[in-house]
Amino acid sequence: MALTLSMRRLWEPYRDTMVKDGANKDEIALANDAFDCGSRSVLMVLDCLKKQGGTDELNETIPRFDKQITSIRMRKLPRQH
């Protein structure tokens, strides 16, 4: 079975963490905008690599940054007062 990712499903864990930490609606909205911008930028770069035939580099990108991706997932968002 193929894995299907959607931006909404990727955003939900971040949103849930913010809600648990007591973020208000404005903070969540700003974080959502930042998440959307960042994820679109990453997808555009990966698409560009694919179109330019950089499939070897494309296939190496995610494993190369796996440690950083994991550490970002584990971080606690700072509380703003």
C-alpha positions as CSV (number, residue, x, y, z in Angstrom):
1,M,0.0,0.0,0.0
2,A,1.4,3.4,-1.0
3,L,1.8,6.1,1.7
4,T,-0.2,9.2,0.9
5,L,0.7,12.4,2.6
6,S,-1.3,15.6,2.8
7,M,-0.4,18.9,4.1
8,R,-3.3,18.8,6.5
9,R,-2.2,15.5,7.9
10,L,1.3,16.7,8.3
11,W,0.1,19.8,10.1
12,E,-2.2,18.1,12.6
13,P,0.5,16.8,15.0
14,Y,2.0,20.3,15.3
15,R,-1.4,21.9,15.9
16,D,-2.2,19.3,18.5
17,T,1.1,20.0,20.3
18,M,0.3,23.7,20.3
19,V,-3.2,23.2,21.7
20,K,-1.8,21.0,24.5
21,D,0.7,23.7,25.3
22,G,-2.1,26.3,25.6
23,A,-1.5,28.3,22.4
24,N,-4.3,30.7,21.5
25,K,-6.0,30.8,18.1
26,D,-3.8,33.7,16.8
27,E,-0.6,31.8,17.6
28,I,-1.9,28.7,16.0
29,A,-2.9,30.6,12.9
30,L,0.6,32.2,12.6
31,A,2.2,28.8,13.1
32,N,-0.1,27.3,10.4
33,D,0.9,30.1,7.9
34,A,4.6,29.5,8.7
35,F,4.2,25.7,8.3
36,D,2.4,26.2,5.0
37,C,5.1,28.5,3.6
38,G,7.9,26.2,4.8
39,S,6.4,23.1,3.4
40,R,5.5,24.7,0.1
41,S,9.1,25.9,-0.2
42,V,10.5,22.4,0.5
43,L,8.1,20.8,-2.1
44,M,9.1,23.4,-4.7
45,V,12.8,22.6,-4.1
46,L,12.2,18.8,-4.3
47,D,10.1,19.3,-7.5
48,C,12.9,21.4,-9.0
49,L,15.4,18.7,-8.3
50,K,13.2,16.1,-9.8
51,K,12.6,18.1,-13.0
52,Q,16.3,18.8,-13.4
53,G,17.0,15.1,-13.3
54,G,18.7,15.2,-9.8
55,T,17.0,12.0,-8.7
56,D,20.1,10.7,-7.0
57,E,20.3,13.9,-4.9
58,L,16.6,13.8,-4.4
59,N,16.7,10.2,-3.0
60,E,19.6,11.2,-0.7
61,T,17.9,14.4,0.7
62,I,15.4,12.9,3.2
63,P,17.8,10.3,4.8
64,R,20.5,13.0,5.0
65,F,18.2,15.3,7.1
66,D,16.4,12.5,9.0
67,K,18.2,13.3,12.2
68,Q,17.2,17.0,12.0
69,I,13.6,16.1,11.1
70,T,13.4,13.8,14.1
71,S,14.8,16.4,16.5
72,I,12.4,19.0,15.2
73,R,9.5,16.6,15.8
74,M,10.7,16.1,19.4
75,R,11.0,19.8,20.3
76,K,8.5,21.4,22.6
77,L,7.2,24.7,21.3
78,P,8.0,27.7,23.5
79,R,5.1,29.2,25.3
80,Q,4.5,32.9,24.7
81,H,2.8,35.0,27.3
